[in-house]
Amino acid sequence: MYSYCTFDSCDFSEALLHEAKFCFCTFVNCNLSLLKLDGCRFQEVQFTECKIVGTEFFKCEKQFFSVTFKNCSLQYCNFSDLDMSKTAFTGSKLRENYFTNTLLKSACFDDVDLSGTLFHNCDFTQADFSRANHYSIDPQANKIKKAKFSFPEVVGLLNGFEITIVKDEG
């Protein structure tokens, strides 16, 4: 078990972290790509300026899962079936990630690039996308009640409707 530890500039790529427990830890400028996380616990863990590629977070221990991301690059990660309510992804690039059956109530996506990220059957109640960009969220396949969006990015909610939006020049 690792408690109140800071990992700075560590390369954990392809590490086997089966049933490892990280509580109140910080990862700074680390490579956390292709981790094996079966039964791993991330409780109150912060990732700052980390590279995280192909990591299957859904295999983590779900009961205590609580993380934040700041200025991270996340690609091809799977966050399905997790409770990530109130999670902050501040300033991060979340490209081509998967969120299915994920609770993201009151999550914060400030200055987040969500290019190619898939959201299905997620709960975004009161989530903040007002400063996020490049998202495509199907409002029929996700719960978005009281979530915040800004123009012009909010048109990403219309992508699944196969409609054409034109600018009124008059």
N, C-alpha and C positions, 0 to 999 in steps of 0.2 A: 504494500500500500504506500502511495506517495501522497503526502499531505503538505500543503502550503509550500510546494516546491516551484522553482522557476527553472524552466529549461530554455536556454538561450543558444541559438544557432546550432541546434542539434539536428542530425540527419537520422530520422527514424524510418526512412523509406523502406518498405517491405518488411517492417518489424512485425513480429508475432506478439501481440499484447493480450492474448487470451486471458480473460478474467483478471487483468491488471486493474488496479483501483487508483484513480487520480481524483483527489478531493482538494478543492480550493487551490488548484495549480494554475500556472501560467506558462504558455508556450510562446516564445518570442522568436521570430525569424527562423522557424524550424521547417524542415521538409517532413511532412507527415503523409506521404503518398503511398498508396497501396498497402495501408496498414491492415492487419488481420485483427479484428476487434471482438471476436466472439466472447460475449459475457463481460466485456470491459466496462468499467464504471467511469463516467465523466461527470463528476458532481461539482458544480460551481467552477468550471474550467474556462479559462479565457485563452483564446488564440489571437495573437497579434502579429501581423505581417508574415503569416505562415503560408506555405504552399501545400495544398491538400488535394491530391488527385486520386480518383478511383477508390475512395475510402467508403466502406459500407457501414455508415453510422447506425443503420437500422439493426445491426447485430449487437449493439451495445446493450447493457443492462438498462431497461426502460424506466424502471421505478425511480431512479435518482438522476436521470439524464438532464443536465442543465449546462449549457455552454453559451459563450458569446464569441463573436468573430469581429475583429477590427483590422481593416486594411489587409484582408487575406485574399488569396486566390484559390477558389474552390472549383474544381472541374470534375465532372463524372462521378460525383458523390451521391450516395443514396441515403435520404433521411426519412424514408417511409416508416409509417406506423409509430412515430415518436411524438411525444408531447413537447413541443418547442415553444410553448406559450411564453411571451415576453422575451424571447430571444432577440438579441441585437446582432445585425450583420453589418454594422457601420463601415462604409467605405470599401466594402469587399466586392470582388468580382465573382459572381456565382454563375458559371457558364456550364450549360448542359448537365445540370444536376436534376435529381428526381425527388419529388415530394409527393407521396401518395398516402392518403389517410393520415396526414400529419396535422396536428393541432398547432396553429401558428397565431393563436389569439394574442392580440396586442404586441405582435412581433414588430420590430423596427427595421426597415430596409433603407435607412438614410444613405444616400449616395452609393447605392448598390446597382451594379450592372447584372441583370438577370437573363442575359442572352441565352436562348435555347433551353432555359430551365423549364421543366415540366411540373405542373401542379395539377393533381387530380384528387378530388374528394378531400380537399383541405379545408380547414376552418380558419379563415382570416378575420374573424370578428374583431373589430377595432384595430386591425393591423395598419401600419403606416407605410404606404408606398408613395407618399407625396414627393419624395426626392429620389425615388428609384427610377430606373430606365430600362428599356428593352425587355419589358415583361409582356407575356401573353398569358392571360388568365381567363379561362372559360367560366363566366359567372353562373352558368347552368350546371357545371360540374364541381363547383366549389362554393363555400359559404363566405360571402364578402360583406355581410351586414356591418354597417358603421365603419368600414375600412376607409382610409383616406387615400385619395389619388389626386394627381394634378394633371392639368392639361399642358401639353398635348399627349403625354404618355398614356392617359386613361383610354385612348382609343385602342390600346392593346387588349381591352376587355371585349372588343368587338371582332377580333380576328376570326373566331370560330363561326361567325354568322355569314361568311361569304358575301359581304356587302361592300359597296364602293362608297367611300367618303370623298366628297368634293368640297373644295373651298369656295364659299360664296364670294365672287369678285364684285358684286353689286353693292 
